[in-house]
């Protein structure tokens, strides 16, 4: 039987992303939407915390996460503001 449970490391990553979304994104998301401004400070914090460039290898400046871990982070960030979460999550495309 296949086990689809998250590892302890993945559970910790999920909690880290949820905490970031709750503490950093949620309090400011409406202001950014109203003003139509770019959430540069939030993106800097996401980068500093290792949640940005998540599936880029470390040797290229990313966090080196697997695609599964990348999507764990992406889903957790989307709970508070999908537009800011997507700026963080798709940054690896640049």
C-alpha positions in Angstrom: 0.0 0.0 0.0 1.2 3.5 -0.8 1.7 5.9 2.0 0.9 9.5 1.0 1.6 10.9 4.5 3.8 14.0 4.8 7.2 13.5 6.4 8.0 15.4 9.5 10.1 17.8 7.4 7.2 18.4 5.0 4.8 18.9 8.0 7.2 21.5 9.4 7.5 23.2 6.0 3.7 23.3 5.7 3.4 24.9 9.1 6.1 27.4 8.3 4.3 28.4 5.1 0.9 28.7 7.0 2.5 30.8 9.6 4.1 33.1 7.0 0.7 33.5 5.2 -1.1 34.3 8.5 1.5 36.6 9.9 3.0 38.3 6.9 0.4 38.1 4.0 -3.0 38.3 5.7 -2.5 41.5 7.6 -1.5 43.5 4.5 -3.2 41.8 1.6 -6.3 44.0 1.5 -4.1 47.2 1.6 -2.1 46.0 -1.4 -5.3 45.1 -3.2 -6.8 48.5 -2.5 -3.7 50.5 -3.4 -2.8 48.3 -6.3 0.8 48.3 -5.2 3.5 45.6 -5.5 4.1 43.7 -2.2 7.9 44.1 -2.3 8.4 43.8 1.4 6.4 40.5 1.7 8.3 39.1 -1.3 11.7 40.0 0.4 10.6 38.3 3.6 9.4 35.2 1.6 12.8 35.0 0.0 14.7 35.5 3.3 12.6 32.7 4.9 13.3 30.3 2.0 9.8 30.2 0.6 10.6 31.8 -2.7 12.4 30.1 -5.6 11.4 27.0 -3.8 12.1 24.4 -6.5 15.2 26.0 -7.9 18.4 24.1 -6.8 20.4 25.7 -4.0 23.4 26.1 -6.3 21.4 28.5 -8.4 20.0 30.5 -5.5 16.9 28.6 -4.8 15.6 26.7 -1.8 16.2 23.3 -3.4 12.7 21.8 -2.6 11.1 19.0 -4.4 8.1 19.8 -6.6 5.9 18.2 -3.9 7.3 20.6 -1.3 7.0 23.5 -3.7 3.3 22.7 -4.0 2.9 22.3 -0.2 4.2 25.8 0.2 2.1 27.2 -2.7 -1.1 25.8 -1.3 -0.5 27.0 2.2 0.3 30.5 1.0 -2.8 30.7 -1.2 -5.1 30.5 1.9 -4.6 34.1 2.8 -4.1 35.8 -0.6 -3.9 34.0 -3.9 -2.4 36.9 -5.8 0.5 37.5 -3.4 1.0 33.7 -3.0 1.3 33.3 -6.8 3.9 36.1 -6.9 5.9 34.1 -4.5 5.2 30.7 -6.0 5.7 31.4 -9.7 8.9 33.4 -9.1 10.9 30.4 -10.2 9.6 31.0 -13.8 11.7 34.1 -14.2 
